[in-house]
Amino acid sequence: MRTPRETGSGTPTPLLAVDGIDVVYHGVILVLKGVSLAVPEGGIVALLGANGAGKTTTLRAASNLLQSERGEVTRGSVEFRGQRLNRLTAYDVVRRGLVQVMEGRRCFAHLTVEENLLTGAYGAKVPRVQAMSELERVYSYFPQLKQRRASFAGYTSGGEQQMTAIGRALMTRPSMILLDEPSMGLAPQVVEEIFEIVRSLNARERVSFLLAEQNARIALRYAQHGYVLENGRVVLDGSADELAQNEDVKEFYLGLSRRGRASFRDAKFYRRRKRWLA
């Protein structure tokens, strides 16, 4: 088992450390403002927030995929295993064991499920013999994909495409996966199945996860720690249990209040009443 490196104070060094980053798009649009977060080795961390809060941008900053969207980190740093990633290519980041599963699955529709999985190995230059071994490992976690291995990915269900996207990431043998909105567009039963696989990968293989999710309820069930993003800033963080019991999180992200389930009429005015915006 890998032992986390330690700082001079004896505190384990986070596997992923995002320290005070600002992200700007097109040279003028400031999207993230001083965002800091940490993911420990072997941990599952949830990144919560509404659509447009900056979750996807945070993941892209960590995986060095900002350039494809004409974005850049203008301040702060991103470190993985204590090494700065800011100046590396996305390919180099993957080679170091950090891989992102994009929002919306992004499968190659006209390739088969198995061909999609193998693209993960080819992109990371995994030797063919090892790629075949990794393929069987992926099928052990996703037996449904083995049954659909010859089907075109574009004709599979949303859940199967999400499994394919995660499986493709696993083909690189990562230490950490950045998972962007894994529940999007999926039925509740399928979402549960996906998150159970995440839990299994974390427990059995020590794969760490940073989950960007709007569905705070399920994310906090599976994560150990969480961060809440609002308008490009981290406004709250704590253990998953603490966040699940926080009154603001319960009302604005879990749909509950002291009176029970919150109504849309009450939620319309949430900006003025959130404690972190006071």
C-alpha positions in Angstrom: 0.0 0.0 0.0 1.3 3.5 -0.9 2.1 5.7 2.0 1.2 9.4 1.7 4.2 11.8 1.8 4.2 14.1 4.8 4.9 17.7 5.2 7.3 19.1 7.8 4.5 19.3 10.3 3.7 15.6 10.0 0.5 16.2 8.1 0.1 13.9 5.0 0.5 15.8 1.8 -2.7 15.8 -0.3 -2.7 13.8 -3.4 -4.2 16.8 -5.2 -3.7 20.3 -3.9 -5.4 23.3 -5.5 -4.1 26.5 -3.9 -5.7 29.8 -4.4 -6.2 29.6 -8.2 -7.8 32.3 -10.4 -9.0 31.1 -13.9 -9.6 33.5 -16.7 -11.2 32.7 -20.1 -10.4 34.6 -23.3 -8.1 36.8 -21.3 -10.9 38.8 -19.7 -13.6 36.6 -18.1 -12.7 35.8 -14.5 -14.4 32.5 -13.6 -12.6 31.2 -10.5 -11.4 33.5 -7.7 -8.9 32.1 -5.2 -10.2 28.5 -5.2 -8.4 26.2 -2.9 -9.2 22.5 -2.2 -7.4 19.3 -1.3 -8.0 15.6 -2.0 -6.2 13.1 0.2 -4.8 9.9 -1.2 -7.5 7.2 -1.2 -10.2 9.9 -0.6 -13.5 10.8 -2.2 -14.2 14.5 -2.2 -17.4 16.2 -3.5 -17.3 19.6 -5.3 -20.9 21.0 -5.0 -22.6 23.9 -6.6 -25.3 25.0 -9.0 -24.8 25.1 -12.7 -22.3 27.8 -13.6 -20.7 27.9 -10.1 -17.3 26.9 -11.5 -17.1 23.1 -10.9 -16.1 22.1 -14.4 -13.6 24.9 -14.6 -12.0 23.7 -11.4 -11.6 20.2 -12.8 -10.2 21.4 -16.1 -7.7 23.5 -14.2 -6.6 20.4 -12.4 -6.3 18.2 -15.5 -4.8 21.0 -17.7 -7.7 21.0 -20.2 -8.3 24.7 -19.9 -6.4 25.6 -23.1 -9.0 23.9 -25.3 -11.5 26.4 -24.0 -9.1 29.4 -24.2 -8.7 29.5 -20.4 -5.7 29.7 -18.1 -4.7 29.7 -14.5 -3.5 33.2 -13.9 -2.8 32.9 -10.1 -2.2 30.1 -7.6 -1.0 26.6 -8.2 -2.2 23.0 -8.8 0.0 20.2 -7.4 -0.4 16.4 -7.8 1.8 14.3 -5.5 3.6 17.5 -4.6 4.5 18.4 -8.2 3.1 21.4 -10.0 0.9 20.6 -13.0 0.4 24.1 -14.4 3.0 23.9 -17.1 2.4 20.3 -18.1 0.4 19.1 -21.1 -2.9 17.3 -20.5 -1.2 14.1 -21.8 1.6 14.4 -19.2 -1.0 14.9 -16.5 -2.6 11.6 -17.5 0.7 9.8 -17.5 1.2 10.9 -13.9 -2.0 9.2 -12.9 -4.6 12.0 -13.0 -7.4 11.6 -15.5 -10.7 13.4 -16.0 -14.1 12.0 -17.1 -15.8 14.8 -18.9 -19.4 16.0 -18.3 -21.7 14.4 -20.8 -19.7 11.2 -21.2 -18.0 12.2 -24.6 -17.9 8.7 -26.0 -17.0 8.1 -29.6 -20.4 7.3 -30.9 -19.3 5.4 -34.0 -16.8 3.2 -32.2 -17.8 0.1 -30.3 -17.8 0.1 -26.5 -14.6 -2.0 -26.4 -12.9 0.3 -28.9 -13.9 3.3 -26.7 -12.3 1.6 -23.8 -9.1 0.8 -25.7 -8.7 4.5 -26.7 -7.9 5.2 -23.1 -5.0 2.8 -23.2 -3.8 3.9 -26.5 -3.9 7.6 -25.5 -1.8 6.8 -22.4 0.5 4.5 -24.5 -0.2 1.5 -22.4 1.5 -1.6 -24.0 -1.0 -3.9 -25.8 -0.5 -6.9 -23.5 -1.2 -4.7 -20.5 -4.1 -3.0 -22.2 -5.8 -6.4 -22.6 -5.3 -7.1 -18.9 -6.7 -3.7 -18.0 -9.7 -4.4 -20.3 -10.6 -7.5 -18.4 -10.2 -5.5 -15.1 -12.6 -2.9 -16.4 -15.1 -5.6 -17.4 -14.9 -7.0 -13.9 -16.3 -3.7 -12.6 -18.7 -3.2 -15.5 -20.0 -6.7 -16.5 -22.7 -4.9 -18.5 -20.1 -3.4 -20.8 -18.7 -6.8 -21.5 -22.1 -7.9 -22.8 -22.3 -4.7 -25.0 -18.6 -4.7 -26.0 -19.4 -5.0 -29.7 -22.2 -2.4 -29.7 -21.7 1.1 -31.1 -21.4 3.4 -28.1 -23.8 5.9 -29.6 -26.6 3.3 -29.5 -26.1 2.4 -25.8 -28.0 3.9 -22.9 -26.9 6.9 -21.0 -25.8 4.7 -18.0 -23.8 2.5 -20.3 -22.1 5.5 -21.9 -21.2 6.8 -18.4 -19.8 3.4 -17.5 -17.8 3.4 -20.8 -16.4 6.9 -20.0 -15.3 5.8 -16.5 -13.9 2.5 -17.8 -11.9 4.4 -20.5 -10.4 6.5 -17.7 -9.5 3.3 -15.7 -7.6 1.9 -18.7 -4.9 4.5 -17.9 -4.5 2.9 -14.5 -5.0 6.2 -12.7 -4.4 7.1 -9.1 -7.1 9.8 -9.2 -10.2 10.4 -11.3 -11.9 13.8 -11.7 -15.5 12.9 -12.3 -17.7 15.7 -13.8 -21.5 15.5 -13.2 -21.7 11.6 -13.3 -25.4 11.7 -12.5 -26.4 14.1 -15.3 -29.4 12.7 -17.3 -29.4 9.3 -15.6 -32.2 7.5 -13.8 -31.9 7.4 -10.0 -31.3 3.6 -10.1 -28.5 4.0 -12.6 -26.9 6.9 -10.6 -26.8 4.6 -7.5 -25.1 1.9 -9.6 -22.5 4.4 -10.8 -21.7 5.7 -7.4 -21.5 2.2 -5.9 -18.8 1.4 -8.6 -17.0 4.6 -7.5 -17.1 3.4 -3.9 -15.8 0.0 -4.9 -12.9 1.4 -6.9 -12.0 3.6 -4.0 -12.2 0.8 -1.5 -10.6 -2.0 -3.5 -8.0 -0.1 -5.5 -7.5 3.1 -3.6 -8.5 5.3 -6.6 -9.1 8.8 -5.3 -12.0 10.8 -6.7 -13.0 14.5 -7.0 -16.7 14.5 -7.9 -18.2 17.7 -9.3 -21.9 17.3 -8.7 -25.2 19.3 -8.6 -26.9 16.3 -6.9 -25.5 17.1 -3.4 -27.7 14.5 -1.7 -26.0 11.5 -3.4 -22.5 13.1 -3.6 -22.5 13.6 0.2 -23.5 10.0 0.8 -20.4 8.7 -0.9 -17.8 11.4 -0.2 -15.8 11.9 3.0 -15.4 15.7 2.5 -17.0 18.4 0.4 -16.6 21.9 -0.9 -19.4 24.3 -1.9 -18.7 26.6 -4.9 -20.7 29.8 -5.4 -19.9 32.2 -8.2 -16.3 30.9 -8.6 -15.4 30.9 -4.9 -15.3 28.2 -2.2 -17.9 29.4 0.3 -18.1 26.4 2.5 -16.2 23.2 3.2 -16.2 20.4 5.7 -16.8 16.7 6.2 -19.7 15.2 4.3 -21.6 14.7 7.5 -21.1 18.3 8.5 -22.3 19.6 5.2 -25.3 17.3 5.1 -26.4 18.8 8.4 -25.6 22.4 7.5 -28.9 24.4 7.3 -27.9 26.3 4.2 -26.7 23.2 2.4 -29.9 21.4 3.4 -32.1 24.2 2.2 -30.3 25.3 -1.0 -28.8 22.0 -2.2 -30.8 19.3 -0.6 -34.2 21.0 -0.9 -34.9 20.9 2.8 -35.4 23.6 5.5 -36.4 23.7 9.2 -40.0 23.6 8.0 -39.4 20.5 5.8 -39.0 20.6 2.1 -38.3 24.1 0.7 -40.6 25.6 -1.9 -39.5 27.2 -5.1 -41.1 30.5 -4.0 -38.7 30.5 -1.0 -35.7 29.4 -3.0 -36.1 32.3 -5.4 -34.6 34.6 -2.8 -31.8 32.3 -1.7 -29.0 34.8 -2.6 -30.1 37.4 -0.1 -30.5 34.9 2.7 -27.4 32.6 2.4 -25.2 33.1 5.4 -22.0 33.0 3.4 -23.3 35.9 1.3 -24.2 38.1 4.3 
